[in-house]
Amino acid sequence: MDLRTLFIITVLINIIIAFIMAIYWRTQKTYAGFGYWTLANVAMTITFSLFAMKGIAPEFVTVVIANTSAITGSICRYAGVRFFWGAESLTHTRFHQAVVLSCALFLTYFTCIDENVMYRQIAVSSVISGYFLATARQMLKGASAGYPYEAWTVTLLNIVYAILMMGRVLEWYLYPESRHLLIASSMSTLYFSSILLLEVANALLFLMLNSQRLAKNLLRVQSELEKLASSDMLTGLYNRRKLEEVCTAARTHARVHNRPSALLLIDLDHLKQMNDTFGHPAGDALINTVVKTVRAQLRDQDILGRLGGDEFVVVLPATPEDAAKAFADRIRQAVQSQPFRWDDQEMAMSISVGVAALSDADCNWQDWLKRADNNLYQAKKGGRNQIV
């Protein structure tokens, strides 16, 4: 296959890649930098289109504009990777602009004034290789961000790309007879065939990176939504909906394994008075202080949730009734001894607790909760700050 035909094939494939990436860019969720990567493919399409016109169009077009487009594409790809991994800007923007302008002037001089193919090849290959190595270095950030396989593959592809470019410079230096774009030497054929494969692989891998990053973020958002759906907004504890689920599971587990289990229903004493006197921010602060104190007393297997308002539920797996009462009293004493300050005033805190050991008569968790609620009512009726 002659190189002009290979260039045409490369152009067609790059057009397809650029078209697919452009559609993906406009229709799917993409991250910063995806547009630059797409522009890099457009630049490569222009480059190889002009290469294919060698001997037909003026040298200024097939050499100066074509290679300037290739350099611009390599900068776009570098910028795309930087933005994709979170950079807010392309550092030294004026430097990159100066690189493009300097290369264009350099190519113009050694094409139109003092033609020197070797100088042009060394300059273009060095600049593009440098940007591909810089792209490889930037892509390594993806390996540390949780995308090791794709990031390392793209990194290696860019390193191979840089090596091939410098290998072609070496060939042109050692074999002057090959210093023509359309001479199908073994190195040139390998070089341009490899570029075609690398362009396809780079595009596919970048699409995969974007898709995997999107999937990971969707899973994270889904997890956060699930957490919000099962958590109390103020305390972060299980809400009533989640409490029903975990308490039902705890009840079933206790029945299946024939183990005792107990439920504590905790009520914050005088919370309404606190809200009426100092406002709801004070009441919220009191709730969180009590929650922190109760949490410090719990074991890893214990379950704590907010039933609503000033009522909280603690499930104590593998705990008989006497141990549950002793445990509830330790919580009560811990809360009572914990100082609470608001507006430079120190106020006492206390809780009332209803304790209910799991019974064979409990057909569901609501029955279990109802017995704890009855005991809580007795504790509050008896003067609060009590365990019943």
C-alpha positions as a Python dict, from the first residue, in 0.01 Angstrom:
ca = {
    (1, 'M'): (0, 0, 0),
    (2, 'D'): (142, 342, -94),
    (3, 'L'): (150, 613, 169),
    (4, 'R'): (-100, 842, -6),
    (5, 'T'): (-362, 566, 17),
    (6, 'L'): (-270, 512, 384),
    (7, 'F'): (-313, 886, 446),
    (8, 'I'): (-657, 879, 285),
    (9, 'I'): (-759, 581, 500),
    (10, 'T'): (-627, 762, 809),
    (11, 'V'): (-827, 1072, 713),
    (12, 'L'): (-1148, 873, 672),
    (13, 'I'): (-1103, 694, 1003),
    (14, 'N'): (-1020, 1020, 1182),
    (15, 'I'): (-1332, 1179, 1034),
    (16, 'I'): (-1540, 893, 1172),
    (17, 'I'): (-1369, 917, 1512),
    (18, 'A'): (-1411, 1295, 1526),
    (19, 'F'): (-1777, 1262, 1421),
    (20, 'I'): (-1849, 998, 1686),
    (21, 'M'): (-1672, 1197, 1957),
    (22, 'A'): (-1851, 1516, 1855),
    (23, 'I'): (-2189, 1342, 1879),
    (24, 'Y'): (-2092, 1189, 2213),
    (25, 'W'): (-1973, 1532, 2333),
    (26, 'R'): (-2303, 1699, 2243),
    (27, 'T'): (-2543, 1425, 2351),
    (28, 'Q'): (-2383, 1261, 2656),
    (29, 'K'): (-2251, 1381, 2988),
    (30, 'T'): (-1883, 1457, 2932),
    (31, 'Y'): (-1614, 1605, 3154),
    (32, 'A'): (-1387, 1902, 3100),
    (33, 'G'): (-1130, 1828, 2835),
    (34, 'F'): (-1344, 1604, 2617),
    (35, 'G'): (-1396, 1886, 2369),
    (36, 'Y'): (-1021, 1945, 2341),
    (37, 'W'): (-967, 1576, 2270),
    (38, 'T'): (-1230, 1596, 1997),
    (39, 'L'): (-1054, 1900, 1849),
    (40, 'A'): (-729, 1703, 1852),
    (41, 'N'): (-892, 1443, 1626),
    (42, 'V'): (-1019, 1719, 1398),
    (43, 'A'): (-664, 1859, 1378),
    (44, 'M'): (-527, 1515, 1288),
    (45, 'T'): (-792, 1483, 1017),
    (46, 'I'): (-676, 1814, 869),
    (47, 'T'): (-311, 1709, 897),
    (48, 'F'): (-347, 1383, 708),
    (49, 'S'): (-582, 1539, 454),
    (50, 'L'): (-305, 1784, 367),
    (51, 'F'): (-39, 1509, 373),
    (52, 'A'): (-244, 1320, 115),
    (53, 'M'): (-226, 1628, -111),
    (54, 'K'): (155, 1616, -120),
    (55, 'G'): (269, 1686, -475),
    (56, 'I'): (-71, 1828, -565),
    (57, 'A'): (-108, 2130, -335),
    (58, 'P'): (165, 2387, -268),
    (59, 'E'): (441, 2297, -20),
    (60, 'F'): (322, 2571, 213),
    (61, 'V'): (-8, 2384, 249),
    (62, 'T'): (123, 2027, 273),
    (63, 'V'): (417, 2113, 498),
    (64, 'V'): (362, 2433, 694),
    (65, 'I'): (-14, 2419, 750),
    (66, 'A'): (-22, 2038, 784),
    (67, 'N'): (252, 2022, 1047),
    (68, 'T'): (122, 2328, 1231),
    (69, 'S'): (-213, 2151, 1250),
    (70, 'A'): (-40, 1839, 1389),
    (71, 'I'): (133, 2046, 1657),
    (72, 'T'): (-194, 2221, 1744),
    (73, 'G'): (-362, 1880, 1774),
    (74, 'S'): (-96, 1752, 2013),
    (75, 'I'): (-143, 2062, 2231),
    (76, 'C'): (-522, 2013, 2227),
    (77, 'R'): (-479, 1653, 2338),
    (78, 'Y'): (-245, 1759, 2618),
    (79, 'A'): (-492, 2028, 2727),
    (80, 'G'): (-778, 1779, 2711),
    (81, 'V'): (-606, 1538, 2949),
    (82, 'R'): (-516, 1818, 3191),
    (83, 'F'): (-873, 1946, 3207),
    (84, 'F'): (-1016, 1594, 3222),
    (85, 'W'): (-825, 1523, 3543),
    (86, 'G'): (-933, 1843, 3712),
    (87, 'A'): (-696, 2122, 3607),
    (88, 'E'): (-879, 2455, 3604),
    (89, 'S'): (-663, 2611, 3335),
    (90, 'L'): (-395, 2535, 3080),
    (91, 'T'): (-84, 2666, 3248),
    (92, 'H'): (152, 2883, 3044),
    (93, 'T'): (-107, 2942, 2772),
    (94, 'R'): (108, 3205, 2606),
    (95, 'F'): (395, 2957, 2591),
    (96, 'H'): (182, 2707, 2397),
    (97, 'Q'): (65, 2981, 2164),
    (98, 'A'): (426, 3084, 2112),
    (99, 'V'): (517, 2723, 2032),
    (100, 'V'): (257, 2708, 1755),
    (101, 'L'): (356, 3046, 1612),
    (102, 'S'): (731, 2973, 1631),
    (103, 'C'): (689, 2636, 1463),
    (104, 'A'): (479, 2789, 1187),
    (105, 'L'): (745, 3055, 1122),
    (106, 'F'): (1026, 2798, 1143),
    (107, 'L'): (848, 2569, 895),
    (108, 'T'): (776, 2859, 665),
    (109, 'Y'): (1140, 2964, 656),
    (110, 'F'): (1279, 2612, 595),
    (111, 'T'): (1011, 2541, 335),
    (112, 'C'): (971, 2859, 134),
    (113, 'I'): (1305, 3035, 185),
    (114, 'D'): (1579, 2786, 273),
    (115, 'E'): (1431, 2442, 223),
    (116, 'N'): (1568, 2188, 470),
    (117, 'V'): (1362, 1874, 520),
    (118, 'M'): (1581, 1745, 804),
    (119, 'Y'): (1549, 2061, 1012),
    (120, 'R'): (1173, 2056, 966),
    (121, 'Q'): (1148, 1691, 1067),
    (122, 'I'): (1362, 1735, 1378),
    (123, 'A'): (1167, 2042, 1491),
    (124, 'V'): (820, 1898, 1433),
    (125, 'S'): (901, 1555, 1577),
    (126, 'S'): (1068, 1703, 1886),
    (127, 'V'): (777, 1934, 1965),
    (128, 'I'): (505, 1674, 1907),
    (129, 'S'): (700, 1405, 2094),
    (130, 'G'): (740, 1645, 2384),
    (131, 'Y'): (369, 1706, 2401),
    (132, 'F'): (289, 1336, 2377),
    (133, 'L'): (525, 1265, 2667),
    (134, 'A'): (365, 1551, 2863),
    (135, 'T'): (23, 1399, 2784),
    (136, 'A'): (145, 1061, 2908),
    (137, 'R'): (261, 1223, 3232),
    (138, 'Q'): (-75, 1395, 3279),
    (139, 'M'): (-263, 1073, 3205),
    (140, 'L'): (-87, 902, 3496),
    (141, 'K'): (-312, 1107, 3725),
    (142, 'G'): (-592, 879, 3610),
    (143, 'A'): (-410, 576, 3751),
    (144, 'S'): (-415, 735, 4096),
    (145, 'A'): (-778, 845, 4049),
    (146, 'G'): (-907, 489, 4022),
    (147, 'Y'): (-872, 418, 3649),
    (148, 'P'): (-538, 232, 3636),
    (149, 'Y'): (-584, 10, 3330),
    (150, 'E'): (-721, 271, 3091),
    (151, 'A'): (-488, 546, 3214),
    (152, 'W'): (-176, 329, 3190),
    (153, 'T'): (-276, 208, 2844),
    (154, 'V'): (-323, 563, 2712),
    (155, 'T'): (5, 661, 2879),
    (156, 'L'): (193, 380, 2705),
    (157, 'L'): (29, 462, 2371),
    (158, 'N'): (149, 821, 2393),
    (159, 'I'): (500, 710, 2485),
    (160, 'V'): (503, 470, 2188),
    (161, 'Y'): (380, 755, 1966),
    (162, 'A'): (671, 976, 2082),
    (163, 'I'): (925, 696, 2028),
    (164, 'L'): (798, 631, 1675),
    (165, 'M'): (828, 998, 1587),
    (166, 'M'): (1186, 1017, 1705),
    (167, 'G'): (1260, 686, 1530),
    (168, 'R'): (1147, 838, 1204),
    (169, 'V'): (1382, 1133, 1263),
    (170, 'L'): (1666, 883, 1309),
    (171, 'E'): (1570, 707, 985),
    (172, 'W'): (1571, 1035, 792),
    (173, 'Y'): (1910, 1123, 940),
    (174, 'L'): (2070, 786, 858),
    (175, 'Y'): (1902, 734, 520),
    (176, 'P'): (1876, 1064, 332),
    (177, 'E'): (1703, 889, 39),
    (178, 'S'): (1395, 838, 260),
    (179, 'R'): (1350, 1210, 323),
    (180, 'H'): (1025, 1240, 135),
    (181, 'L'): (679, 1219, 284),
    (182, 'L'): (544, 974, 26),
    (183, 'I'): (840, 736, 10),
    (184, 'A'): (708, 408, 145),
    (185, 'S'): (1009, 294, 346),
    (186, 'S'): (961, 25, 607),
    (187, 'M'): (994, 283, 887),
    (188, 'S'): (749, 524, 724),
    (189, 'T'): (494, 249, 666),
    (190, 'L'): (533, 127, 1024),
    (191, 'Y'): (515, 485, 1154),
    (192, 'F'): (199, 591, 973),
    (193, 'S'): (27, 253, 1021),
    (194, 'S'): (101, 273, 1393),
    (195, 'I'): (-31, 629, 1409),
    (196, 'L'): (-358, 510, 1256),
    (197, 'L'): (-392, 234, 1516),
    (198, 'L'): (-288, 465, 1798),
    (199, 'E'): (-544, 727, 1698),
    (200, 'V'): (-824, 468, 1708),
    (201, 'A'): (-704, 319, 2036),
    (202, 'N'): (-658, 661, 2198),
    (203, 'A'): (-1010, 771, 2103),
    (204, 'L'): (-1172, 447, 2223),
    (205, 'L'): (-984, 452, 2551),
    (206, 'F'): (-1072, 815, 2615),
    (207, 'L'): (-1439, 736, 2551),
    (208, 'M'): (-1407, 447, 2796),
    (209, 'L'): (-1246, 674, 3056),
    (210, 'N'): (-1528, 927, 3024),
    (211, 'S'): (-1793, 654, 3044),
    (212, 'Q'): (-1632, 486, 3345),
    (213, 'R'): (-1590, 817, 3524),
    (214, 'L'): (-1955, 894, 3455),
    (215, 'A'): (-2061, 549, 3582),
    (216, 'K'): (-1853, 591, 3898),
    (217, 'N'): (-2002, 934, 3966),
    (218, 'L'): (-2353, 802, 3905),
    (219, 'L'): (-2291, 523, 4157),
    (220, 'R'): (-2163, 780, 4405),
    (221, 'V'): (-2469, 1002, 4353),
    (222, 'Q'): (-2697, 700, 4382),
    (223, 'S'): (-2526, 602, 4706),
    (224, 'E'): (-2567, 955, 4840),
    (225, 'L'): (-2934, 958, 4742),
    (226, 'E'): (-2988, 623, 4911),
    (227, 'K'): (-2815, 759, 5220),
    (228, 'L'): (-3035, 1069, 5214),
    (229, 'A'): (-3345, 852, 5174),
    (230, 'S'): (-3250, 645, 5479),
    (231, 'S'): (-3092, 913, 5698),
    (232, 'D'): (-3225, 1180, 5929),
    (233, 'M'): (-3121, 1520, 5793),
    (234, 'L'): (-3028, 1669, 6131),
    (235, 'T'): (-2839, 1387, 6300),
    (236, 'G'): (-2736, 1159, 6014),
    (237, 'L'): (-2895, 865, 6199),
    (238, 'Y'): (-3132, 614, 6043),
    (239, 'N'): (-3471, 774, 5980),
    (240, 'R'): (-3805, 609, 6059),
    (241, 'R'): (-3821, 434, 5720),
    (242, 'K'): (-3475, 280, 5759),
    (243, 'L'): (-3540, 202, 6125),
    (244, 'E'): (-3837, -12, 6029),
    (245, 'E'): (-3616, -204, 5788),
    (246, 'V'): (-3323, -265, 6025),
    (247, 'C'): (-3543, -333, 6328),
    (248, 'T'): (-3744, -589, 6132),
    (249, 'A'): (-3419, -753, 6026),
    (250, 'A'): (-3290, -750, 6386),
    (251, 'R'): (-3613, -905, 6510),
    (252, 'T'): (-3599, -1178, 6243),
    (253, 'H'): (-3233, -1253, 6320),
    (254, 'A'): (-3305, -1281, 6692),
    (255, 'R'): (-3596, -1520, 6628),
    (256, 'V'): (-3402, -1740, 6386),
    (257, 'H'): (-3100, -1772, 6618),
    (258, 'N'): (-3309, -1781, 6936),
    (259, 'R'): (-3122, -1492, 7093),
    (260, 'P'): (-3254, -1222, 7323),
    (261, 'S'): (-3282, -870, 7194),
    (262, 'A'): (-3402, -544, 7342),
    (263, 'L'): (-3534, -212, 7215),
    (264, 'L'): (-3490, 123, 7386),
    (265, 'L'): (-3721, 413, 7306),
    (266, 'I'): (-3554, 736, 7421),
    (267, 'D'): (-3731, 1068, 7468),
    (268, 'L'): (-3547, 1397, 7527),
    (269, 'D'): (-3698, 1564, 7829),
    (270, 'H'): (-3822, 1923, 7792),
    (271, 'L'): (-3712, 1965, 7429),
    (272, 'K'): (-4028, 2165, 7350),
    (273, 'Q'): (-3949, 2402, 7636),
    (274, 'M'): (-3596, 2446, 7498),
    (275, 'N'): (-3733, 2529, 7152),
    (276, 'D'): (-3989, 2772, 7290),
    (277, 'T'): (-3736, 2951, 7510),
    (278, 'F'): (-3422, 2963, 7295),
    (279, 'G'): (-3547, 2872, 6947),
    (280, 'H'): (-3510, 2566, 6729),
    (281, 'P'): (-3133, 2609, 6672),
    (282, 'A'): (-3087, 2549, 7045),
    (283, 'G'): (-3313, 2246, 7029),
    (284, 'D'): (-3121, 2108, 6731),
    (285, 'A'): (-2793, 2157, 6916),
    (286, 'L'): (-2936, 1976, 7218),
    (287, 'I'): (-3048, 1685, 7001),
    (288, 'N'): (-2704, 1648, 6844),
    (289, 'T'): (-2533, 1668, 7183),
    (290, 'V'): (-2754, 1390, 7318),
    (291, 'V'): (-2698, 1180, 7004),
    (292, 'K'): (-2321, 1218, 7039),
    (293, 'T'): (-2340, 1114, 7404),
    (294, 'V'): (-2559, 811, 7330),
    (295, 'R'): (-2336, 702, 7042),
    (296, 'A'): (-2035, 699, 7270),
    (297, 'Q'): (-2204, 433, 7484),
    (298, 'L'): (-2307, 199, 7203),
    (299, 'R'): (-2138, -117, 7084),
    (300, 'D'): (-2056, -181, 6719),
    (301, 'Q'): (-2357, -411, 6673),
    (302, 'D'): (-2609, -173, 6832),
    (303, 'I'): (-2850, 24, 6610),
    (304, 'L'): (-2939, 388, 6669),
    (305, 'G'): (-3200, 585, 6477),
    (306, 'R'): (-3430, 883, 6507),
    (307, 'L'): (-3795, 790, 6517),
    (308, 'G'): (-3900, 1152, 6483),
    (309, 'G'): (-3903, 1475, 6682),
    (310, 'D'): (-3741, 1409, 7019),
    (311, 'E'): (-3771, 1027, 7009),
    (312, 'F'): (-3487, 790, 6932),
    (313, 'V'): (-3465, 412, 6904),
    (314, 'V'): (-3176, 190, 7011),
    (315, 'V'): (-3180, -180, 6925),
    (316, 'L'): (-2952, -397, 7137),
    (317, 'P'): (-2894, -735, 6970),
    (318, 'A'): (-2805, -1036, 7186),
    (319, 'T'): (-2903, -843, 7500),
    (320, 'P'): (-3144, -974, 7768),
    (321, 'E'): (-3385, -740, 7944),
    (322, 'D'): (-3182, -688, 8266),
    (323, 'A'): (-2869, -599, 8068),
    (324, 'A'): (-3075, -368, 7847),
    (325, 'K'): (-3208, -182, 8152),
    (326, 'A'): (-2859, -145, 8294),
    (327, 'F'): (-2736, -25, 7957),
    (328, 'A'): (-3023, 226, 7931),
    (329, 'D'): (-2941, 360, 8276),
    (330, 'R'): (-2577, 412, 8178),
    (331, 'I'): (-2697, 615, 7881),
    (332, 'R'): (-2931, 815, 8102),
    (333, 'Q'): (-2652, 895, 8349),
    (334, 'A'): (-2411, 987, 8067),
    (335, 'V'): (-2662, 1233, 7921),
    (336, 'Q'): (-2742, 1379, 8264),
    (337, 'S'): (-2375, 1436, 8341),
    (338, 'Q'): (-2301, 1592, 7999),
    (339, 'P'): (-2308, 1976, 8021),
    (340, 'F'): (-2495, 2167, 7754),
    (341, 'R'): (-2425, 2534, 7689),
    (342, 'W'): (-2628, 2778, 7483),
    (343, 'D'): (-2597, 3155, 7479),
    (344, 'D'): (-2341, 3135, 7764),
    (345, 'Q'): (-2590, 2945, 7977),
    (346, 'E'): (-2526, 2594, 8103),
    (347, 'M'): (-2837, 2379, 8113),
    (348, 'A'): (-2907, 2028, 8235),
    (349, 'M'): (-3005, 1753, 7995),
    (350, 'S'): (-3202, 1441, 8070),
    (351, 'I'): (-3377, 1159, 7890),
    (352, 'S'): (-3654, 913, 7964),
    (353, 'V'): (-3623, 558, 7834),
    (354, 'G'): (-3874, 282, 7771),
    (355, 'V'): (-3718, -66, 7754),
    (356, 'A'): (-3883, -364, 7583),
    (357, 'A'): (-3724, -707, 7545),
    (358, 'L'): (-3827, -892, 7231),
    (359, 'S'): (-4124, -1118, 7305),
    (360, 'D'): (-4284, -1409, 7123),
    (361, 'A'): (-4601, -1201, 7123),
    (362, 'D'): (-4437, -937, 6900),
    (363, 'C'): (-4572, -1017, 6553),
    (364, 'N'): (-4378, -732, 6397),
    (365, 'W'): (-4149, -450, 6495),
    (366, 'Q'): (-4445, -216, 6556),
    (367, 'D'): (-4561, -446, 6839),
    (368, 'W'): (-4212, -437, 6984),
    (369, 'L'): (-4199, -59, 6953),
    (370, 'K'): (-4547, -19, 7104),
    (371, 'R'): (-4445, -198, 7425),
    (372, 'A'): (-4134, 23, 7450),
    (373, 'D'): (-4358, 327, 7393),
    (374, 'N'): (-4592, 219, 7675),
    (375, 'N'): (-4294, 188, 7909),
    (376, 'L'): (-4165, 529, 7795),
    (377, 'Y'): (-4502, 680, 7878),
    (378, 'Q'): (-4474, 539, 8230),
    (379, 'A'): (-4123, 684, 8265),
    (380, 'K'): (-4241, 1030, 8162),
    (381, 'K'): (-4553, 1003, 8377),
    (382, 'G'): (-4334, 911, 8673),
    (383, 'G'): (-4138, 1237, 8650),
    (384, 'R'): (-3902, 1190, 8355),
    (385, 'N'): (-3527, 1114, 8370),
    (386, 'Q'): (-3621, 753, 8442),
    (387, 'I'): (-3589, 402, 8300),
    (388, 'V'): (-3899, 180, 8278),
}
